Amino acid sequence: MEFERVIIIRDKTRLEQLIERFNSKAQAKFYIERSEGDFGYYELENDTFYKSLSEIQKTISKHLKYKVINRSFLPTYIFTEKDLIVVIGQDGLVANTAKYINGLPLIGVNPDSERYDGVLLKHTPNDLGLVIKNVVKGDFKTKQVTMAKAQLNDGQTLLAFNDFYIGADSHVSSRYDIEFKGKKERQSSSGIIVSTGAGSTGWLSSIYNMANNINRHQTNKERRQQSLIRWEDEKLVFVVREPFLSKVTQTDIGFGFITKKQTLKIESNMPTKGVIFSDGIESDFLNFNSGSHVEIGIADEKANLIV
């Protein structure tokens, strides 16, 4: 694979978002300090990001042409097979980017290792030069990540790198019919989480933590359950959150593994406010109201992270 240019994906810093919200840096500073916040923290975070971005641009320019685009342009930007993708930001930006680049190799760079965990950001601005040099020579390996796919009965589709949330968009009961392994039942719950292997250390892990706390309290034994799926496994996990048992709703279908041969089907019974969120991003969603049917399965597309 021969690359012609690097596409650098970035997001606005929190300081830039504050300035956008309050129209000027001075007004943003006034608001934060009046609320007894530390505006200097935002400034330092912003400075660190731009220092890393500058270093990354200088490094890449020694090997390939590059272009910087903002996260907001991902859904409409046309990528080519000659593009090498470099993401600078937090883990969520890697997840969001992977859904739009159709399997192109992706390098995640951590611009601020003191603040970001960087589970998906395997590289730093300091080691990027060697990574780019090896990639240009064709000497690199990728780690494949299985993604999830939601397909509505009207043909709309949505991908998830980490997880889907299916349910109501507020703190009201999510109402739907769920079908899995030939069984179907009506449910009322706090929604359904579908997780990939990459997402299993995120939202899904918090659900395991909740279950572990309840088990420990009831049995007085430390028996911790956790997800065992790997990033590359052709498998997804679904969990129904807080299912409610009543005269008309059941709770028997609450957990399972989705595979290539075994999908999860859901029919919405929510007149309004039903949604399918991808990777916790509220702007990345499908409406899921009464009359909508969705099938959740494994996506044909894979994310390819350069390691």
Summary of the structure (lengths in Angstrom):
residues: 307
radius of gyration: 21.5
end to end distance: 16.4
largest distance: 67.7
contacts: 968
relative contact order: 0.15
helix: 27%
strand: 34%
